[in-house]
Amino acid sequence: MSSLSVLLESLVDDARVFPPTSLSIDRALDEHLVHQGGAHAELLGRFLTPASRLPELLEAVARRLGPAEDIVIGLIADTGPDGIDPALALLAEEPRLILGMVQIALPHDTTDPAGTARGLIRALPAVEGYVEVPRVPGWTQALEVIGDSAYGAKLRTGGPRAEDFPSVAEVAEFIIDCVHLEVPFTATAGLHHAVRHTDPTTGFTHHGFLNLLAATSAVAVGGADRDEVRRLLEVDDGTRLVTRLTRLDDTEATLTRSFFVAYGSCRIAEPVADLVALGVLDPVEVAPGQR
């Protein structure tokens, strides 16, 4: 397996039920199953599902999956810590739904990120889990708390407003802290494309997932300082990023992915198209209805 294959395997968690795509559970599940059996299935990670919509998902699975089929899901605990146990009880009713991870967010208005993180961690089950850390005073202390646990952190990298996008300096600090504290992390929102770019409609500058991979590898493998990490996050040349990542060996690529575990995207076709354009993936004909 090449280093790029290691870096891309199961990288993109399927968030198509979330905004801005906001598909119905039925349609999202149908499209996930298409991609799961498609030419670039190796890129596809877990099917992200809000805990509040698990009853819908169970009904859709009963209608659409055969007895031998299953999907791995990432449970987004949008009903809070008290909703986790009821969600797990629902999942136990359907063996075709395999719980791959749980994610829960610190409240954005918290005045004690470290203390709040400590409380949320106590509510997480004994599975792979991530705590979303908001960009508020004390967020680095929350990462330290997470680093002392068996769980990881999550960074929101975009959203419907300009202020939802963290700066290059903030993303660099998050990555460096996670690597130094040995905290695995995921990302969500805004990472539809491989390379840093400005959206022509909104004017928002989006981070690229190849940029995050390159920045993470620079810290984990090479001990890069903040200036180098920021420069990598600012690169808008995809070929340059691919060339750098191709130089990693399998061990270095595996180390990189042990930190940058995955990111959620409500569109799967866009990262695939970008990687095809960069020559990383082979082109395939996309069937009507795939996104």
N, C-alpha and C positions, 0 to 999 in steps of 0.2 A: 504494500500500500504506500503510495507517495505521500509526502508531507502535506500536500494540498488536500488529498483525500482525508487524511486524519483531521485536518483543520476544519473541514466542511461537514464531516459526518454528523448527522442529526443536529445540525447547528440551528435550524430555523423551526422554532415552535409555532404551531398553527393557531393564530389568534383571530381568525376571520369572523368569529361571532362578536368581536369587539369593534368599536368605532376605529376608523371611519367606515370600514366595510359593513359591519353590523348585519351579517347574514343571519337568517333563521338557523336554528339548530339543525333542522332537516337538511337544508341546502349545504350548510357548512360541513356536515358529516359526509354528505354525498361527495363533495369536492375533495375532502380529506382522503376518502377512500380511493378516489381516482388518482390523486398524487401518490398515495401509499403504494399503489401498484404501477406507477409510472416510471419513465426512464430515469428520472433523477430522484427516486425515492430515498436515496442515501442522504440527501440534504434535509429531509423532513424529520422533525422531532415530534414532540408530543402535541396532542389536541388540547388546547387550553380552553377550560370551561369554568365559568363562574359557578360557585356553589349554589347561588340562587336559581340557577337554571338546570340543575341536575335532574329534576323530575322530567323536564322536556327531553334531555339527552337520553334518559332511560327509555322513554317512549320511542324515540327515534331509533335507538339501537334495536329495540324489539321488532320494529318494522323493517329495518334495513340490513342488519347483520345476520349472516348465517350462523348456525350453532358452532362452527369451527373458527369463525372470524373473531378478531378482537382488535381493540385500539388502546394505545397507551395515552393516558390523559394527564394533564397538569391542572390541578385544582386551584383556582383562584378564589381565596377565601374572602369574597366580597361581603359576606354576612358576618364578618368579624370572628374573633376567637371562639365565641360561644356557638358559632355555626359549624365548626369543624367536625365535632363528633357526630351530629346529625347527618352531615354530608358523608362521612365515612360509613355510617350505617346504611345510607342509601346505596353507596357504591358496593357494599357487601352483597346486595341483592342481585347484582349483575356481574357474573364472572367474566363477561366479555369486555368489561371496562377495567383496565389495569392501571392502578394508581402509580404514576411515575414520579410525581412530586407535588408539593403544596407550596403556594406562594401567598403571603399575607403582607399588607402594607401598614407601615406606621402612619398614624393620622398626620396630615400635613400641618395641622395646627398644634402639634405636640410641643410643649415647652421643655420636655425632658426626654429627648430621643433615646438616650441610653437606658433609662429606667423603663420606658415604654417597650423598647426592644426586648428587654429582659422578661417582661411580662408576656409578650407575644410568643417568645421562644418556648416558654413553659406550656403554651397551648398547642404547639405543633406536635404532630404524631411522629413516630419513629420511622420516617421515610425522608427522602431527599426534600429539603425545604429551603425557602429563600424569604428573607424579610426585605421588603422594599423600603429604602431609606430616603426620606425627602431631603431636599437641599435646604435645610434650616440650621440655625446655630446648634452645634453639638452633634452634627451628623457623623463626624469622624469618631466621636466617643461611642456612638451606636455601633459603628463597624468594629470597634474593639470588643464590645459585648458579644457581637455575632461571632467574632474570631475565637472567643472562648467557648463557643458552643459547637454542636455538630452540624450547624446549618450554614447557609450562604446568604449573600446580599443580592439585592436587585436595584438597578438604577433605571429610572425613567428618563429616556433620552429624547423625548419629544412630546407633542400633543397639539391641540387645536390653537394654542396661543404661542406667540413668540417667546414669552417667558417660560414656557414649558420645556424649552430646549436648554440644557445645561451648556455652559461655556466650555471651550477647549480646556481651560485651566481646571474647571470642576471635574470634567471627565478624567483628565490626567491624574488629579489627586485621588479620585475614587479608585482608578486602576492600580496606582502605586500603593495605596493603602491596603487594598485587597490582597495584592501579591505579598507585601511585607507582613501582613497579618495572617497569611495563608487562608484567606476567605474566598471560596469559589463564588462566582457571581453570574447573574443573568442580566439582560437589558430588555427594555420594552419601549415601544412607540418611537416612530421617527426613523427607524433603521430599515426602511424598505429597500434601500439601494446599497450597492457594494462600496461606493466611494463617496466621500464628502462632496456635497453639491448644494446649490441653492435652488429651491423649488420655484419655477417660473410663475406659478399662480399666486402663491402666498408670499414669496420673497423670503421665506424662512430658510436658514442654512441647516441642512441635516447632516448628522454624523453618518459615516459609512461603516458597515460591519467589517470590511477588510481593514479599515483604519484601526478599529478596536482590536482586531486580531494582531495586527502589526505592533500596536502599542503594547499590548499585553505580552507578546513574545519578547519585545525589547526589554521589558522589566524582568520578566521571569527567567529569561535565558541570558540576557546580557547585562542586567543590573542598571538599565538606563536611568538617567536622571530626569527631572521634570522637563527641562528644556527639550531634550530629545523626544520624550513622549508627546509633548505638545506639538512638535514639528510633524511627527507621524500622524497625529490626529488631524492636522491641517492639510495633509497631502490630498490633492484632487486629481492625481494621475494614477488610474487604476493599474496600468502596466507596471509602474514603479512599485506599487504595493505587492502585486503578484510576484514580481521578480524577487523582492525581499523575502516574501513568505516561502517561495520555492527553495530558497537556500537553507531553510530549516531541515534538519533530519527528523526522522520519525519520533525519536525520543523528545526532541525539542518541541515538535508539534503537539505531542501528547501532553507535555508539561503546560504548554500554552492553553490547551483546551481544558486542562484540569482547573484552570482559573476562569477563563471565559467559557462558560458551559454552554450557553445558548442565548438566543434572543427571540422575542415574540414578534411575529409579523402577520398582519391581517391580509397580506397578499404574498402568495408563494411565487407567482409568475415573475414578479419584478426581480427578486434576487437571482432566480434562474436565468432570466434574460441578460442581466448584467454579467453573470459569470460566463454565459455563452459568448457574449460580445468580447469578453477579455480572453477567450480561448481556453478557459479553465474547464468548462463543461462542453460536451458535444451538443450541437443543435438538434432539436427534435421538433416535430410538428405538434403544435398545441391544439387539442381538440376544442371545438366550440363549447363555451361554458366554463372552461378552466380559467382560473384567475391566478 
